[in-house]
């Protein structure tokens, strides 16, 4: 009998709403009076996908890969983070 080797990753992300940011979900700007507070663009949809991909690859989460202490990730688009993860 042939066996299948596969890995599963689960991702989730949460951020508080704030009036100082634009709301971005899945890389799309959503017209709303508040956005999500975070170091990058705080796109919870793409952050969840990134975490799921990292988990399936056996890697540490998005916070470890792109720490909020590194200014090069300040306000970065999560589409860029997803691309970096997808290329590894």
FIVO-447732 format. One record per atom (N, C-alpha, C): residue in three letters; x, y, z negated. Coordinates in steps of 0.02 Angstrom, whole numbers, plus 50000, padded with zeros to 5 digits. Example, Ala and Ser with C-alpha at 12.3 -4.5 7.8 and 13.67 -1.06 7.14 Angstrom:
ALA506604971649610ALA506154977549610ALA506604983549610SER506424988849646SER506844994749643SER506455000249606
//
This chain:
UNK500414994250000UNK500005000050000UNK500445006250000UNK500275011050041UNK500645017350047UNK500405022149992UNK500885025249958UNK500705030149907UNK500845037149934UNK500455041849909UNK500545048849928UNK500875052649871UNK501365056549889UNK501685060949840UNK501445068049853UNK501135070949804UNK500905077749811UNK500945081249743UNK500955087749746UNK500985091849686UNK500405096749687UNK500165098449630UNK499615103149623UNK499845108949580UNK499665114949599UNK499805120749559UNK499165124449542UNK499135126949481UNK498565130749459UNK498805137749441UNK498455142749466UNK498645149649451UNK498065153849428UNK498195158249382UNK497705163249362UNK498065169549342UNK497715175149342UNK498025181449324UNK497485186149299UNK497655190249251UNK497185195249225UNK497555201849215UNK497205207249227UNK497455213949214UNK496875218249191UNK496995223049150UNK496485227749128UNK496345232849182UNK495725235249184UNK495565240749229UNK495845247249202UNK496025251749248UNK496265258349231UNK496035263349284UNK495965269549265UNK495745274649313UNK496325277349354UNK496925275449338UNK497525278249370UNK497765274249431UNK497415269049451UNK497645264749505UNK497105263349556UNK497305261149615UNK496835258749666UNK496715251349653UNK496115249049669UNK495945242049662UNK496145238349726UNK496595233549718UNK496835229549775UNK496715222249759UNK496355218749803UNK496225211649796UNK496365208149862UNK496815203349861UNK496995199849922UNK497345204249972UNK497675209449947UNK498025214049991UNK497585219450022UNK496945219550004UNK496465224250032UNK496275229349979UNK496285235749998UNK496055241049953UNK495295240949950UNK495045240349890UNK494325240049878UNK494095246849852UNK493595249949884UNK493355256349859UNK493015255549791UNK493335258149740UNK493075257749672UNK493415263249631UNK493095265449579UNK493355271049539UNK493945269049495UNK494055262549486UNK494605260149444UNK495025255049483UNK495635254149459UNK496065248949485UNK496305244649428UNK496785240349442UNK497055235949391UNK497745238249370UNK497855238249306UNK498485240549276UNK499005235049280UNK499595236749305UNK500125231849308UNK500765234849336UNK501295231049333UNK501945233349356UNK501965233749432UNK501715228549465UNK501665228549538UNK500995231749556UNK500695229749611UNK500035232449629UNK499465229149589UNK499635224249547UNK499155220849502UNK498605217149540UNK498755214549598UNK498275210849639UNK498175203949609UNK497655203149569UNK497555196949532UNK497425190949578UNK497135192049635UNK497015186549682UNK497675183749708UNK498105188249734UNK498745185949760UNK499205183449705UNK499175186349646UNK499585183849590UNK499385176749572UNK498735175349574UNK498505168549560UNK498745163549612UNK498735165549674UNK498975161249728UNK499725160149720UNK500095165449705UNK500825164849693UNK500965160049637UNK500605160649581UNK500715156149524UNK500545148949542UNK500025147849581UNK499845141049601UNK500395138049645UNK500655142049691UNK501195139649735UNK501825138149694UNK502005142649649UNK502595141549607UNK502515135349563UNK501915134449535UNK501785128649493UNK501845122149533UNK501575122149594UNK501615116149636UNK502335114649656UNK502755119849659UNK503455118849676UNK503875117249614UNK503565117149555UNK503925115649494UNK504355121449470UNK504165127449490UNK504545133449471UNK504185137349417UNK504545141949385UNK504235146149334UNK503765151249365UNK503335154249325UNK502795158449350UNK503035165049379UNK502555168849406UNK502695175149441UNK503035180249395UNK502855180249331UNK503165184849284UNK503915183549274UNK504105177249280UNK504815175449275UNK505185177049340UNK504855175749397UNK505175176849462UNK505255184349477UNK504765188349457UNK504755195449471UNK504615199249406UNK505095199749362UNK504965202649295UNK504785210049297UNK504355211949249UNK504155219049246UNK504695223549218UNK505265220649201UNK505835224649179UNK506285226649238UNK506135224049297UNK506535225549357UNK506175230849399UNK506465236749403UNK506145242349437UNK506035241149512UNK506405236449542UNK506295235349614UNK505615232249628UNK505275229749577UNK504605227049586UNK504055231849564UNK504235237849543UNK503745242849521UNK503315244849581UNK502665243949574UNK502155245649625UNK502235241849690UNK502615236349691UNK502715232449752UNK502055229149773UNK501955228449837UNK501365224949863UNK501435217549847UNK500895214549823UNK500905207349809UNK500945203349872UNK500785206249929UNK500885202849993UNK501625201350004UNK502055205949982UNK502775204849987UNK502995199349940UNK502735199249879UNK502905194049832UNK502695187149858UNK502095186849886UNK501845180549916UNK502295178249973UNK502525182950014UNK502965181150069UNK503625178450043UNK503905181549992UNK504535179249962UNK504445172149936UNK503915170949899UNK503795164249872UNK503685159149928UNK503315161049979UNK503195156450035UNK503815154750074UNK504305159050074UNK504925157750111UNK505425153750071UNK505285152450008UNK505755148449966UNK505565141249964
//
